[in-house]
Amino acid sequence: MPAPNARRRTFLIGLPVAAAAAFGIFLWPEAPLPEGAGVLDPDEALARVRSGEVWLIDIRRPDEWALTGIAAGAIPLDMRRDDFASALAEATAADPDRPLAVICARGVRSRRLTLRLHEAGHRRIFDVPEGMLGSRDGPGWLERGLPIDQAPGATG
């Protein structure tokens, strides 16, 4: 059994390494968006939705929609749905060639889904990395004071 000081030294050496590793997770560079994919800030996303240039898909959960409302003009579509792809196709059937813009709470899920949708064949797609609540990319939809729609089924 190691002496108490040896265990303490191991712990003290291991602590900064573990902290650096954990901190590194936050500093790890994101995968670049693929060709044809882009980024919109919330103001740009709203302008493009209003002009009919993009479909804005709010991929958060229903409980999140109920808390904040849904970005004005967005289609609420929980990304966890087993039938997400077919529900997306149905929701955008009126103009399936219109580019997609994806928004979530803070830009993490929207980036992942942007990459997945691109892999699935959507070549004109945008991420809204600020999300509804803000992120390192900016203050977000709500902080910018942009309009929201009431969540489906929400009362108040």
C-alpha positions in Angstrom: 0.0 0.0 0.0 1.5 3.4 -0.9 2.4 5.8 1.8 -0.2 8.5 2.5 2.0 11.2 1.0 2.4 9.2 -2.3 -1.4 8.9 -2.6 -1.8 12.6 -1.9 0.9 13.5 -4.5 -0.9 11.3 -7.1 -4.2 12.9 -6.3 -2.7 16.4 -6.5 -1.0 15.6 -9.8 -4.1 13.9 -11.2 -6.4 16.8 -10.3 -4.9 19.4 -12.7 -4.7 16.8 -15.4 -8.4 15.8 -14.9 -9.4 19.5 -14.7 -7.5 20.3 -17.9 -9.1 17.3 -19.7 -12.5 18.4 -18.6 -11.8 22.0 -19.6 -10.5 20.8 -22.9 -13.9 19.4 -23.8 -15.1 23.0 -23.9 -12.2 24.2 -25.9 -12.1 21.4 -28.4 -12.7 22.8 -31.9 -16.1 22.1 -33.4 -16.3 20.1 -36.6 -16.6 22.6 -39.5 -19.9 22.8 -41.2 -19.9 21.0 -44.5 -20.0 22.7 -47.8 -23.4 24.2 -48.5 -24.2 24.6 -44.8 -24.0 28.0 -43.1 -24.7 30.0 -40.0 -27.4 32.5 -39.4 -27.8 34.8 -36.4 -31.4 35.0 -35.0 -32.1 38.4 -36.8 -31.1 36.9 -40.1 -33.1 33.8 -39.5 -36.2 35.8 -38.7 -35.8 38.0 -41.8 -35.4 34.9 -44.0 -38.3 33.1 -42.4 -40.5 36.2 -43.0 -39.4 36.5 -46.6 -40.0 32.8 -47.2 -36.4 32.1 -47.9 -35.9 29.3 -45.2 -37.9 26.9 -43.1 -36.9 27.5 -39.4 -37.1 24.3 -37.5 -37.2 24.5 -33.6 -35.8 21.1 -32.6 -36.2 21.5 -28.8 -38.4 19.5 -26.6 -42.1 20.4 -25.9 -41.3 21.3 -22.3 -38.7 23.8 -23.6 -41.3 25.3 -26.1 -43.7 25.7 -23.2 -41.1 27.6 -21.1 -40.0 30.1 -23.8 -42.4 29.9 -26.7 -41.2 29.1 -30.2 -39.2 31.4 -32.5 -41.7 33.3 -34.6 -42.4 31.4 -37.8 -40.6 28.3 -36.7 -41.9 24.8 -37.1 -41.7 23.0 -33.7 -40.3 19.5 -34.3 -38.7 17.6 -31.4 -35.5 16.1 -32.8 -36.0 13.0 -30.5 -39.0 11.8 -32.5 -38.5 8.4 -34.1 -40.2 9.7 -37.2 -38.2 13.0 -37.3 -37.2 12.7 -41.0 -40.7 11.9 -42.2 -42.2 14.6 -40.0 -39.7 17.1 -41.4 -40.6 16.1 -44.9 -44.3 16.5 -44.2 -43.8 19.9 -42.4 -41.8 21.3 -45.4 -43.8 19.6 -48.2 -45.2 22.9 -49.5 -41.6 23.8 -50.6 -39.2 20.9 -50.1 -36.4 22.8 -51.9 -36.4 25.7 -49.5 -33.3 25.7 -47.3 -33.6 24.7 -43.7 -32.5 26.6 -40.6 -32.2 24.7 -37.3 -32.5 26.3 -33.9 -32.3 24.8 -30.4 -31.7 26.3 -26.9 -27.9 27.1 -27.1 -26.7 25.8 -30.4 -25.3 22.4 -29.4 -28.1 20.3 -30.7 -28.7 22.4 -33.8 -25.1 22.0 -34.9 -25.2 18.3 -34.5 -28.5 18.0 -36.3 -27.3 20.4 -39.1 -24.4 17.9 -39.7 -26.8 14.9 -39.6 -29.3 16.5 -42.0 -26.4 17.4 -44.4 -25.3 13.8 -44.3 -28.9 12.8 -45.0 -28.9 14.8 -48.2 -30.0 18.3 -47.2 -27.5 20.5 -48.9 -28.9 24.0 -48.2 -29.0 24.1 -44.4 -28.2 26.7 -41.8 -27.4 26.5 -38.1 -28.6 29.2 -35.7 -25.8 28.7 -33.1 -27.0 31.4 -30.7 -30.2 29.4 -30.1 -33.1 30.7 -28.2 -31.2 31.3 -25.0 -27.8 32.5 -26.2 -24.4 30.9 -26.4 -20.8 31.9 -27.0 -21.9 32.9 -30.5 -24.3 35.7 -29.2 -27.2 36.6 -27.0 -29.8 34.4 -28.6 -33.4 34.9 -29.9 -35.0 35.8 -26.6 -32.3 38.3 -25.4 -32.5 40.0 -28.8 -36.2 40.6 -28.2 -37.3 38.8 -31.3 -40.9 37.6 -31.5 -42.1 34.3 -30.3 -45.2 32.2 -31.0 -47.0 30.4 -28.2 -46.0 26.7 -27.8 -48.5 24.2 -29.2 -50.9 23.2 -26.4 -49.5 25.9 -24.0 -51.9 27.9 -22.0 -51.4 31.1 -20.3 
